[in-house]
Amino acid sequence: MKAKAFAPAKINLTLHVTGQRVDGYHLLDSLVVFADLGDTLHFTAGEALSISVTGEHAAGVPSDSRNLVWKAAEAAGWTGHIDLNKVLPHGGGIGGGSSDAAATLRMIEDEGGAIPPGTALRLGADVPVCTSASPNRMRGIGERLDPVTLPHLPALLVNPGVEVPTPAIFAALECRENPPMAEDIPVFEGPQDCAEWLGKQRNDLEGPTTLLAPEVAQVLDALKDTKKTLLSRMSGSGSTCFALYPTMKAAHFAAYEIGAAHPDWWCRAVQLN
């Protein structure tokens, strides 16, 4: 048996930290979408589990039991070889590892395998929403998902090449009891009114991250200065930031602007949904 799976980049359009449980897990309220850019996995069934990692961002990605892909396959009882092509920067707040694990679970289920209940959440808070790979409002510690309808959003993703450990970001968070999003998410006509509404929301981890990694603040400033930008914000708890634009043409032009000024930054124009 051979199979192929796509693991799209996960983007947190919002990320409100609304509390903390007694066991230490933080409660979130986040609007999550996915890009038309991601990692690719090829699966070949066999007697033993093995992983090879190739691609632009293969360096530093484990190819043993530390990899979430390995953990996902093992949890579902699947064995064979997995070739993981890393397009997404890891540790960048766009769910690279979580999306890879989710793609593995989807492949196994599509091939008739059984996924033990609760496997996705045990692998990580972002794995359940990445398993859906569609727009969702994610609440709790990642276990509560409510599908949402959003327009296609032309966007630019930029990562300055730095990693900030998630525990350090949460440790630097001054307040853990913040307001959630409004109960009802409006129906949007297009990118402009969606960006306007998103501008009234937050990523509560953006402030602590920019203090720990000034490079992220530089990326946000650069995105704000691009032409026709509707909104710029950090995604998740990592160093990747995004900006929204009215058209893909504007997003590609912004990618040219950023790429020319900062050739060492990872910069990709994408469509979100």
HELIX and SHEET records of a PDB file:
HELIX    1   1 LEU A   68  ALA A   75  1                                   8    
HELIX    2   2 GLY A   96  ASP A  110  1                                  15    
HELIX    3   3 THR A  119  LEU A  123  1                                   5    
HELIX    4   4 VAL A  127  SER A  132  1                                   6    
HELIX    5   5 THR A  166  ALA A  171  1                                   6    
HELIX    6   6 PRO A  191  LEU A  198  1                                   8    
HELIX    7   7 GLU A  206  LEU A  212  1                                   7    
HELIX    8   8 PRO A  214  LYS A  224  1                                  11    
HELIX    9   9 MET A  248  ALA A  261  1                                  14    
SHEET    1   A 3 LYS A   2  ASN A  12  0                                        
SHEET    2   A 3 HIS A  26  ALA A  45 -1                                        
SHEET    3   A 3 HIS A  16  GLN A  20 -1                                        
SHEET    1   B 4 LYS A   2  ASN A  12  0                                        
SHEET    2   B 4 HIS A  26  ALA A  45 -1                                        
SHEET    3   B 4 GLY A  80  ASN A  85 -1                                        
SHEET    4   B 4 SER A  50  THR A  54  1                                        
SHEET    1   C 4 LYS A   2  ASN A  12  0                                        
SHEET    2   C 4 HIS A  26  ALA A  45 -1                                        
SHEET    3   C 4 ASN A 136  GLY A 140 -1                                        
SHEET    4   C 4 ARG A 144  PRO A 147 -1                                        
SHEET    1   D 4 LEU A 231  MET A 234  0                                        
SHEET    2   D 4 CYS A 241  LEU A 244 -1                                        
SHEET    3   D 4 LEU A 153  ASN A 159 -1                                        
SHEET    4   D 4 TRP A 266  LEU A 272 -1                                        
END                                                                             
